[in-house]
Amino acid sequence: MQINLIYLRFNLKKIKILSLLSLFIGTSILAVSQKIELINPTFLGNERRNYYGNKAPDTLKLIWKHYLGEGKTTISKNIEDQIWAGAGWTGQPLLYKESDSLYLIQGSLDHHLKKINASNGNLIWQYRFDDAIKGTGTIWHNEKAKNKVHELIIFQGSKLGYGKNINTKHIPSFRAISLVDGSELWRFDVKKTKSYSRDVDGSPLIIEDTLYIGLENGLLAAIDPDPDHVQYVDSMFQPPILHEHKLFTKQDIFDHKNNLVTESSPSKLGNHLFIASGSGHIYGYNFLKDTIDWEFYVGSDIDGSAIITDDSCVISTIEKQYIIGRGGVFKFNPKKYGIESVEWFFPVENNEKGSWEGGIVGSAAVSDFYEKGSKLAAFVSVKGNLYLINHEIIDQEITNLGPNEKYRYPSPLLLDKINIGPSISTPLLIHDKLIVAGYQGLKLFKITTNQTLELLASYNTAFEATPFVYDEKIYVASRDGYLYCFGN
């Protein structure tokens, strides 16, 4: 009997060891199979804001479309509330892969952030914000997460809240949401400043374990994004604020009548973040020294994000507002200061109708991520002209008057110009393809060997959002209410 008992204990122990070993092997296999790949984790793809996808299609065949919905929002107390559908500016879909499945993350004007299966357009989950979502979020793979829900996080902003106003005590218009199940992890209370907005349209950057975001209250905020570090303040779980910097001056408050909003997304070059502000400045923030040590003043509203080039320069688009001259595009060398930093300026036409006076609202696209030869840039004006230039070659026969008509600057070499209709979207340059969306539709161009544009296909509906491309498919949301997938 004693022998049988020992035998039994031995076998039970053996079974337990084998079970634990099987569990370990199974878990390891599961971890490998659930490898996470962030394909488009932030607006315009990366910290330089110059990645638009891998391989563009040759056609705009409709593969699927998903109805995003519509929602009510307030523009101002002097304008009747509006019903907006689909997605607006910047509205670029984010894309990531997990367990060999592709997922889109799309903010919608129906007040919801949505996780969507990229293969068929089916909704997986949605999280409701207090107002319309216009901007693009940022996905963070939190490799130090203590639980699965905290491992994949999206940081997303929205308008200030339907039924609220600028003087409402708490405006939590920037939030962290788990991509695993759509649950809320924290919310950030956007404080009232001299700016007339408390919305959040920009996409943050994560550098090491710090989140940097430009807010429409005119502040650049550095935040600890880890859900394990939140503090319960004012009945909300809020992330700790590490640093804050004003992106405006006292004079800007008067000159812009409180339009101090930062709608752009920061980009990274070396140990600096570059960010454009609606106060009329492009700023360089040294995140190692926690100080703003570079600045160029234009004076106009600036909505587009600063784009980083391979020659360590910054390309910034300029709207026409508060200035006597024209809006357009600057290229800066941030190793220099003042007008000496200007490599070139390219003006675009004024706009005779609509709420914008002219210039460019979207960002510029550059080919630097894809091409080591000719360095192209593309941008589209509010008026509707699409431009293709070489951003490293100066046209020796032309100089252009700047936005304030005080200085003349060199001009880049113009390669082609085509009218596509009014647009506030950002074009995409991928190898020999250019994709651009606007109020008169989505257009797919081929860039010829002569570096001119040849139209391949178009799709007619109104777009404000920026597309993204992956494996010969184009994902883009429209103001008609739908998120579209086009491609081969």
C-alpha positions in Angstrom: 0.0 0.0 0.0 2.9 2.3 0.8 4.5 1.5 -2.5 1.4 2.3 -4.4 1.0 5.6 -2.6 4.5 6.7 -3.5 4.0 5.6 -7.1 0.8 7.6 -7.2 2.4 10.7 -5.8 5.3 10.4 -8.3 2.9 10.2 -11.2 0.8 13.1 -10.0 3.9 15.2 -9.7 5.0 14.1 -13.2 1.6 15.0 -14.6 1.7 18.4 -12.9 5.2 19.1 -14.3 4.1 18.1 -17.8 1.0 20.3 -17.4 3.0 23.3 -16.4 5.5 22.6 -19.3 2.6 22.4 -21.7 1.1 25.7 -20.4 4.5 27.4 -20.7 5.0 26.1 -24.3 1.4 27.1 -25.2 1.8 30.5 -23.7 5.1 31.0 -25.6 3.5 29.9 -28.9 0.6 32.3 -28.2 3.0 35.2 -27.5 4.8 34.5 -30.8 1.6 34.2 -32.7 0.3 37.5 -31.2 3.3 39.5 -32.5 2.4 43.2 -32.7 3.4 45.3 -35.7 2.6 49.0 -35.6 2.2 49.9 -39.3 0.8 53.4 -39.1 0.9 54.3 -35.4 0.5 58.1 -35.7 -0.4 60.8 -38.1 1.8 60.5 -41.2 3.3 57.3 -40.1 6.4 58.1 -37.9 8.2 60.7 -35.8 9.3 62.6 -38.9 5.7 62.6 -40.3 6.9 61.3 -43.7 5.7 57.7 -44.0 2.5 57.0 -46.0 2.4 53.2 -46.4 4.3 50.6 -48.5 2.9 49.8 -51.9 0.2 51.9 -53.7 -2.4 50.3 -56.0 -2.9 51.1 -59.7 -6.6 51.5 -59.4 -9.3 52.8 -57.1 -11.6 49.8 -57.2 -14.0 49.8 -54.2 -13.2 46.8 -52.0 -15.5 47.7 -49.0 -17.0 50.6 -47.2 -18.1 51.0 -43.6 -20.6 53.6 -42.4 -19.1 55.6 -39.6 -22.2 57.5 -38.7 -23.0 61.2 -37.9 -23.1 63.4 -34.8 -24.1 66.8 -33.7 -21.5 69.4 -32.7 -21.3 73.1 -31.9 -19.1 75.4 -34.1 -19.7 78.6 -32.1 -22.5 80.3 -30.1 -23.3 82.4 -33.2 -23.8 79.4 -35.5 -26.5 76.8 -35.3 -25.4 73.4 -34.3 -24.2 71.2 -37.1 -24.6 67.5 -38.0 -21.3 66.1 -39.2 -20.9 62.7 -40.8 -17.9 60.4 -41.5 -14.5 61.8 -40.6 -12.9 65.3 -41.0 -9.4 66.9 -40.8 -7.0 65.2 -40.2 -8.8 62.0 -39.8 -6.1 59.6 -41.0 -6.8 55.9 -40.2 -4.2 54.2 -38.0 -3.2 50.6 -38.9 -1.6 47.8 -36.9 -1.2 44.0 -37.1 -1.8 41.5 -34.3 -2.0 37.7 -34.7 -1.7 38.1 -38.5 -4.8 40.3 -38.5 -4.9 43.9 -39.7 -6.9 46.5 -37.7 -7.8 50.1 -38.4 -8.4 52.7 -35.7 -10.6 55.5 -37.0 -11.9 58.6 -35.2 -15.4 59.7 -36.3 -17.5 62.8 -36.3 -20.3 60.6 -34.7 -18.2 61.0 -31.4 -16.8 57.5 -31.5 -13.4 56.0 -31.8 -13.7 52.7 -33.7 -11.6 49.6 -34.1 -12.3 48.1 -37.5 -11.2 44.9 -39.2 -9.1 46.1 -42.2 -9.9 43.1 -44.3 -13.7 43.5 -44.4 -14.6 46.7 -42.7 -16.4 45.1 -39.8 -16.7 47.0 -36.5 -14.9 45.3 -33.5 -15.6 47.9 -30.8 -16.2 51.6 -30.4 -15.6 54.1 -27.6 -17.8 57.2 -27.2 -16.2 60.6 -26.7 -18.1 63.7 -25.6 -17.9 65.3 -29.0 -16.8 64.9 -32.6 -13.4 63.4 -33.3 -11.5 65.2 -36.0 -7.8 64.5 -35.5 -5.7 61.4 -35.7 -4.6 59.5 -32.6 -1.3 57.7 -31.7 -0.8 54.1 -30.9 1.7 53.1 -28.2 3.0 49.6 -27.6 3.6 49.7 -23.8 6.1 46.9 -23.5 6.3 47.4 -19.7 2.6 46.8 -19.2 1.7 44.7 -16.2 -1.5 43.5 -17.8 -2.8 42.9 -21.4 -5.3 45.8 -21.4 -2.4 48.2 -20.9 -0.2 46.8 -23.6 -1.7 48.5 -26.6 -3.0 52.0 -26.1 -4.3 54.7 -28.4 -4.2 58.4 -27.3 -6.9 60.3 -29.0 -8.3 63.9 -28.9 -11.7 65.3 -29.7 -13.6 68.6 -29.7 -14.3 70.0 -26.3 -17.7 68.3 -25.6 -21.2 68.8 -27.1 -23.2 71.0 -24.7 -20.0 72.4 -23.1 -18.3 75.7 -23.8 -14.9 77.2 -23.3 -15.7 78.2 -19.7 -16.8 74.8 -18.6 -14.7 73.8 -15.6 -13.5 70.4 -16.8 -12.8 69.5 -20.5 -11.3 66.0 -20.7 -10.9 66.1 -24.5 -7.7 64.0 -24.7 -7.9 60.3 -23.6 -6.1 57.0 -23.4 -8.1 54.0 -24.7 -7.1 50.3 -24.6 -6.9 48.8 -28.1 -7.6 45.4 -26.6 -11.2 46.0 -25.5 -11.9 49.8 -26.0 -11.9 50.6 -22.3 -10.9 54.0 -21.0 -7.6 54.1 -19.2 -7.3 57.8 -18.4 -8.6 61.2 -19.5 -6.6 64.5 -19.6 -8.3 67.7 -18.5 -7.4 70.4 -21.0 -7.1 73.6 -19.0 -8.5 77.0 -20.0 -5.9 79.5 -21.2 -6.1 82.7 -23.3 -6.9 80.5 -26.4 -10.5 80.3 -27.6 -10.3 76.5 -27.9 -9.9 73.5 -25.6 -10.2 70.9 -28.4 -7.4 68.4 -29.3 -6.8 67.7 -33.0 -3.1 66.9 -33.0 -1.4 63.5 -32.8 1.1 63.0 -29.9 4.6 61.6 -30.1 5.9 59.1 -27.6 9.6 59.4 -26.9 10.9 56.7 -24.6 8.2 56.9 -21.8 7.0 60.5 -22.3 4.1 61.7 -24.4 4.3 65.1 -26.1 1.1 66.7 -27.5 0.2 70.1 -28.8 -3.2 71.2 -27.5 -5.7 73.8 -28.8 -5.3 75.8 -25.6 -1.9 76.8 -27.0 0.2 74.6 -24.8 2.8 71.9 -25.5 2.3 69.3 -22.8 4.7 66.5 -21.7 2.7 63.7 -20.0 3.5 60.4 -18.3 1.2 58.1 -20.4 1.5 54.9 -18.3 -1.9 53.9 -16.9 -0.2 52.5 -13.8 0.9 56.1 -12.9 -2.5 57.8 -13.1 -3.8 60.1 -10.3 -7.4 60.4 -9.3 -8.1 64.1 -9.6 -11.5 65.9 -10.0 -13.3 62.6 -10.2 -11.1 61.5 -13.1 -8.1 59.2 -13.5 -5.6 61.6 -15.0 -2.0 61.2 -16.2 0.8 63.2 -14.4 1.9 66.4 -16.3 5.7 66.5 -16.5 6.2 69.9 -18.3 4.1 72.5 -20.1 5.2 75.3 -22.5 3.2 78.2 -24.0 3.2 78.2 -27.8 2.2 81.9 -28.0 3.2 85.3 -26.8 1.2 88.2 -25.1 1.3 90.0 -28.5 -0.2 87.0 -30.2 -3.3 87.1 -28.0 -4.0 90.6 -29.3 -3.0 90.0 -32.9 -4.9 86.7 -33.3 -7.9 87.7 -31.1 -7.3 84.5 -29.0 -6.8 82.2 -31.9 -3.8 80.5 -30.4 -4.8 76.9 -31.2 -2.2 74.3 -31.9 -3.7 71.8 -34.3 -0.5 70.4 -35.7 1.4 67.3 -34.6 5.0 67.5 -33.3 7.8 65.9 -35.3 11.2 64.8 -34.1 14.6 65.7 -35.4 17.6 64.8 -33.2 16.9 66.0 -29.7 14.2 68.5 -30.8 10.5 68.5 -31.4 9.2 70.8 -34.1 5.7 72.0 -33.9 3.6 74.7 -35.7 1.2 76.9 -33.8 -1.9 78.8 -34.8 -0.3 81.8 -33.1 1.9 82.1 -36.1 5.1 80.4 -35.0 7.1 77.3 -35.8 8.9 76.2 -32.6 11.8 74.0 -31.9 11.6 72.3 -28.4 14.7 70.7 -27.0 13.3 67.8 -25.0 16.6 67.0 -23.4 16.9 70.5 -21.9 13.1 71.1 -21.6 13.3 74.4 -23.4 12.2 76.1 -26.6 15.4 77.2 -28.3 14.4 77.7 -31.9 11.5 79.7 -33.4 10.4 81.3 -36.7 7.6 83.8 -36.7 5.3 84.0 -39.7 2.2 85.5 -38.1 -0.4 83.5 -40.0 -2.5 80.7 -38.6 -0.6 77.4 -39.2 -2.4 74.1 -39.2 -0.1 71.7 -41.0 2.5 69.7 -39.2 6.2 70.2 -39.5 7.7 67.6 -41.9 11.3 66.4 -41.5 13.5 65.8 -44.5 16.6 63.7 -45.1 18.8 66.8 -45.2 17.7 67.6 -41.6 15.4 70.4 -42.6 11.8 71.2 -41.7 9.0 71.8 -44.2 6.0 73.8 -42.9 2.8 74.8 -44.7 1.2 78.2 -44.1 -2.4 79.3 -44.2 -3.4 82.8 -45.3 -4.8 84.5 -42.2 -3.6 87.6 -40.3 -0.9 88.3 -43.0 -0.9 90.7 -46.0 0.9 88.3 -48.3 0.2 84.8 -49.5 0.3 81.5 -47.7 2.4 78.7 -49.0 5.3 76.4 -47.9 8.6 77.1 -46.1 11.7 74.9 -45.9 13.8 75.7 -42.9 17.3 74.7 -41.8 17.0 74.7 -38.0 20.7 74.9 -37.5 20.3 78.6 -38.5 18.1 81.3 -37.1 15.7 83.9 -38.3 15.5 84.6 -42.1 18.9 82.9 -42.5 17.1 79.6 -41.7 14.9 79.9 -44.7 16.0 77.5 -47.5 13.1 78.6 -49.7 9.5 79.8 -49.8 6.8 78.7 -52.3 3.6 80.8 -52.3 0.2 79.6 -53.4 -2.9 81.4 -54.6 -5.4 83.2 -52.4 -8.9 81.7 -52.2 -11.8 83.9 -53.4 -14.5 81.9 -51.7 -15.2 79.8 -48.6 -14.2 80.2 -45.0 -10.4 80.1 -45.8 -8.7 83.0 -47.3 -6.1 80.8 -49.0 -2.8 79.1 -48.4 -2.5 75.5 -47.2 -4.3 73.8 -44.4 -3.0 70.3 -44.8 0.7 69.2 -44.5 3.3 68.7 -47.2 4.3 65.2 -48.3 7.9 64.3 -49.1 9.4 61.3 -50.9 12.4 61.1 -48.6 11.4 57.8 -46.9 11.1 56.1 -50.3 13.6 57.8 -52.6 17.4 58.4 -52.3 17.6 60.2 -55.6 15.2 63.1 -56.5 13.7 64.5 -53.3 10.1 65.4 -54.2 7.5 67.3 -52.2 3.8 67.6 -52.8 1.1 69.9 -51.3 -2.4 71.1 -52.2 -3.8 74.6 -51.7 -7.2 75.4 -50.2 -8.0 76.8 -53.7 -7.4 73.3 -55.2 -4.0 73.4 -56.9 -1.8 70.3 -56.4 1.9 71.1 -56.7 4.9 68.7 -57.2 8.3 70.2 -56.5 11.9 69.1 -56.0 12.6 70.3 -52.4 16.4 70.1 -52.8 16.8 72.1 -56.0 16.5 75.9 -56.2 15.0 77.5 -59.3 17.8 80.1 -60.0 15.5 82.3 -62.0 12.8 83.0 -59.4 12.6 84.5 -55.9 9.3 84.8 -54.0 8.0 87.5 -51.7 7.3 86.1 -48.2 4.0 85.9 -46.4 4.5 89.4 -44.8 6.0 90.9 -48.0 9.1 92.0 -46.2 11.7 89.6 -47.6 12.2 87.7 -50.9 13.2 84.1 -50.6 14.6 81.5 -53.0 12.1 79.2 -54.8 12.2 75.4 -55.2 11.9 73.9 -58.6 8.3 73.4 -59.7 7.8 70.1 -61.6 4.0 70.0 -62.1 0.8 71.8 -61.1 -2.7 70.4 -61.5 -6.1 71.6 -60.2 -7.9 68.9 -58.3 -10.5 71.1 -56.6 -10.4 72.6 -53.0 -8.7 70.4 -50.4 -7.4 70.6 -46.8 -6.0 67.0 -46.9 -2.4 65.9 -47.0 -1.2 64.2 -50.2 0.8 60.9 -50.1 4.0 60.2 -52.1 4.8 56.5 -52.4 7.5 55.6 -54.9 6.0 56.5 -58.3 2.5 57.2 -57.0 0.8 60.3 -55.6 -2.6 60.0 -53.8 -4.6 63.1 -52.9 -8.0 63.6 -51.4 -10.2 66.7 -51.6 -13.8 68.0 -51.7 -14.1 66.8 -55.3 -12.9 63.3 -54.7 -9.9 61.0 -54.3 -7.3 61.0 -57.0 -4.5 58.5 -57.9 -1.6 59.8 -60.0 1.4 58.2 -61.5 4.7 60.2 -61.3 6.2 59.8 -64.8 9.9 59.5 -65.5 9.8 63.2 -66.5 8.4 63.9 -63.0 5.0 65.0 -64.2 1.7 63.8 -62.9 -0.5 61.4 -64.9 -4.0 60.7 -63.5 -4.7 57.0 -63.2 -8.1 56.9 -61.4 -10.5 59.0 -59.3 -13.4 58.4 -57.0 -16.1 61.1 -56.5 -17.1 62.1 -53.0 -16.0 64.7 -50.5 -12.9 64.1 -48.4 -11.2 66.2 -45.7 -9.2 63.4 -44.1 -5.8 62.1 -45.1 -5.6 58.5 -46.6 -3.1 55.7 -45.7 -1.8 53.0 -48.0 -0.9 49.3 -47.3 -0.4 46.3 -49.6 -2.0 48.0 -52.6 -5.0 49.2 -50.6 -6.0 52.8 -49.8 -7.9 53.5 -46.6 -9.6 56.9 -46.3 -12.7 58.3 -44.5 -15.1 60.7 -46.2 -17.5 63.5 -45.1 -20.3 61.4 -46.8 -20.2 59.2 -43.7 -18.2 56.2 -44.9 -14.7 54.8 -44.4 -13.5 53.4 -47.7 -11.1 50.7 -48.8 -9.9 51.0 -52.4 -7.3 49.2 -54.3 -6.2 46.3 -56.5 
